[in-house]
Amino acid sequence: MTFISLNNLRLRQRRENGIAFVFVAFSLHLLLTAGQFIGPQNASFFSFSDDKLASDGALKVNEHLQVEGYENIYAIGDCAHVKEPKLAYHAGLHANVVVTNIINSLMQKPLKTYKPGSLTFLLSMGKNDGVGQINGYYVGWLIVTLIKSRGLFISKSWKEMGQRMPC
């Protein structure tokens, strides 16, 4: 998890009725979609010209996951045109890079580059079965069961949220 020190940002403060209000002024937009491409169904929400869209309907992004031609709009997940499978796991990797880049842009530091890795996936098919591919090699039920099927990475999700998993 990345933390940002508010001491390093230019802040505007105001007190009203004994309550302190702190403002950080910046122009920044973050575009998130869940499992959808930018297309006719979303036309009322987004108005990007055709030159910003790839042939599959996803937004063209640079190596920092910024929409081409925009410094303050980022695309992650299925709506980002990145040469890799559209998986929730990759959207999480995109999110980590974008959060770092938003913080770095506020701190006037260099942006982080997103580099797609080799195809890795684990498909759980119940508690005791599954298939997968790790670094181009197919793995069978035993590996998938040991790594994913039994817990489905639930403990990892709780840990990422800074919570303890209930018993």
C-alpha positions as CSV (number, residue, x, y, z in Angstrom):
1,M,0.0,0.0,0.0
2,T,1.3,3.5,-0.9
3,F,0.9,6.4,1.5
4,I,1.3,10.1,0.7
5,S,2.4,12.7,3.2
6,L,0.2,15.7,3.1
7,N,3.2,17.8,4.4
8,N,4.6,17.6,0.9
9,L,1.6,18.9,-0.9
10,R,0.4,22.5,-1.2
11,L,-2.7,22.6,0.9
12,R,-5.4,25.2,1.5
13,Q,-6.9,25.3,5.0
14,R,-10.0,26.9,6.4
15,R,-11.6,26.8,9.9
16,E,-15.3,27.0,10.3
17,N,-17.2,26.5,13.6
18,G,-14.2,25.0,15.2
19,I,-13.8,22.4,12.4
20,A,-10.6,22.5,10.2
21,F,-11.1,21.9,6.5
22,V,-8.1,21.0,4.4
23,F,-8.2,21.2,0.6
24,V,-5.9,19.8,-2.0
25,A,-6.4,21.5,-5.3
26,F,-5.5,19.6,-8.4
27,S,-7.1,18.6,-11.7
28,L,-7.2,14.8,-11.9
29,H,-9.6,12.3,-13.3
30,L,-9.6,8.6,-13.0
31,L,-11.6,6.5,-15.4
32,L,-12.7,3.1,-14.1
33,T,-14.9,0.5,-15.7
34,A,-15.9,-2.9,-14.5
35,G,-15.7,-5.5,-17.2
36,Q,-16.9,-3.2,-20.0
37,F,-15.4,-1.5,-23.0
38,I,-16.0,2.0,-24.0
39,G,-18.7,1.7,-26.7
40,P,-22.1,2.7,-27.8
41,Q,-23.7,1.5,-24.5
42,N,-21.5,4.0,-22.6
43,A,-21.7,6.9,-25.1
44,S,-23.7,9.1,-22.7
45,F,-21.0,8.8,-20.0
46,F,-17.9,9.2,-22.2
47,S,-17.2,11.2,-25.3
48,F,-13.8,10.2,-26.6
49,S,-13.0,10.7,-30.3
50,D,-12.5,7.6,-32.4
51,D,-8.7,8.3,-32.5
52,K,-8.6,7.5,-28.8
53,L,-10.3,4.1,-29.3
54,A,-8.6,0.9,-30.4
55,S,-10.2,-1.4,-32.9
56,D,-11.6,-3.5,-30.0
57,G,-13.3,-0.4,-28.5
58,A,-10.9,0.0,-25.6
59,L,-9.1,3.3,-24.8
60,K,-5.6,3.7,-26.2
61,V,-3.2,4.2,-23.3
62,N,0.4,5.0,-23.0
63,E,3.0,3.1,-20.8
64,H,1.7,5.0,-17.7
65,L,-1.9,3.9,-18.4
66,Q,-2.9,7.5,-19.3
67,V,-5.4,7.8,-22.1
68,E,-3.5,9.0,-25.1
69,G,-3.5,12.8,-25.3
70,Y,-4.6,13.3,-21.7
71,E,-2.3,13.7,-18.7
72,N,-5.0,13.5,-16.1
73,I,-7.2,10.6,-17.3
74,Y,-6.2,7.0,-16.6
75,A,-7.8,3.8,-17.9
76,I,-7.5,0.5,-16.1
77,G,-8.9,-3.0,-16.6
78,D,-11.0,-4.0,-19.6
79,C,-11.3,-0.4,-20.9
80,A,-7.5,0.0,-21.3
81,H,-6.0,-1.2,-24.6
82,V,-3.1,-3.3,-23.2
83,K,-1.9,-6.3,-25.0
84,E,-2.8,-8.9,-22.4
85,P,-5.9,-10.9,-21.5
86,K,-8.7,-9.0,-19.8
87,L,-8.5,-10.4,-16.3
88,A,-9.5,-8.9,-12.9
89,Y,-5.9,-9.7,-11.7
90,H,-4.5,-7.5,-14.4
91,A,-7.0,-4.7,-13.5
92,G,-5.5,-4.9,-10.0
93,L,-2.0,-4.5,-11.3
94,H,-3.2,-1.6,-13.4
95,A,-4.8,0.0,-10.3
96,N,-1.5,-0.2,-8.4
97,V,0.4,1.6,-11.2
98,V,-2.3,4.3,-11.6
99,V,-2.5,5.0,-7.8
100,T,1.3,5.3,-7.7
101,N,1.2,7.6,-10.8
102,I,-1.5,9.8,-9.3
103,I,0.6,10.3,-6.2
104,N,3.8,10.8,-8.2
105,S,2.0,13.4,-10.3
106,L,1.0,15.3,-7.2
107,M,4.5,15.1,-5.8
108,Q,6.0,16.0,-9.2
109,K,7.9,12.7,-9.4
110,P,8.4,10.5,-12.5
111,L,5.5,8.2,-13.4
112,K,5.7,4.5,-13.1
113,T,5.6,2.4,-16.3
114,Y,3.2,-0.6,-16.7
115,K,4.8,-3.6,-18.4
116,P,2.5,-6.5,-19.1
117,G,4.0,-9.8,-17.9
118,S,3.8,-13.3,-19.1
119,L,0.4,-15.0,-19.2
120,T,-0.4,-16.5,-15.8
121,F,-3.8,-17.7,-14.7
122,L,-5.3,-20.2,-12.3
123,L,-8.9,-21.3,-12.9
124,S,-10.5,-23.0,-9.9
125,M,-13.2,-25.5,-10.6
126,G,-14.4,-26.2,-7.1
127,K,-12.5,-27.0,-4.0
128,N,-10.5,-29.9,-5.4
129,D,-10.0,-29.2,-9.2
130,G,-8.7,-26.6,-11.6
131,V,-6.4,-25.8,-14.5
132,G,-3.9,-23.0,-15.1
133,Q,-1.0,-21.6,-16.9
134,I,2.1,-20.1,-15.3
135,N,4.8,-18.4,-17.5
136,G,3.6,-20.3,-20.5
137,Y,3.5,-23.7,-18.9
138,Y,0.2,-25.5,-18.3
139,V,-0.4,-26.7,-14.8
140,G,-3.0,-29.2,-13.6
141,W,-5.4,-29.6,-10.8
142,L,-2.8,-30.3,-8.1
143,I,-0.9,-27.0,-8.5
144,V,-4.1,-25.0,-8.9
145,T,-5.6,-26.7,-5.8
146,L,-2.6,-26.0,-3.7
147,I,-2.3,-22.4,-4.8
148,K,-5.9,-21.2,-5.3
149,S,-8.8,-23.6,-5.0
150,R,-8.8,-24.2,-1.3
151,G,-8.8,-20.6,-0.2
152,L,-9.6,-18.7,-3.5
153,F,-7.2,-16.0,-2.3
154,I,-9.7,-14.7,0.1
155,S,-7.1,-14.3,2.9
156,K,-5.1,-12.2,0.4
157,S,-8.0,-9.9,-0.2
158,W,-8.6,-9.4,3.5
159,K,-4.9,-8.6,4.0
160,E,-4.9,-6.0,1.1
161,M,-7.9,-4.3,2.7
162,G,-5.9,-4.1,6.0
163,Q,-8.5,-6.4,7.8
164,R,-8.3,-9.6,9.7
165,M,-10.2,-12.5,8.1
166,P,-13.2,-13.5,10.3
167,C,-13.0,-17.1,11.6
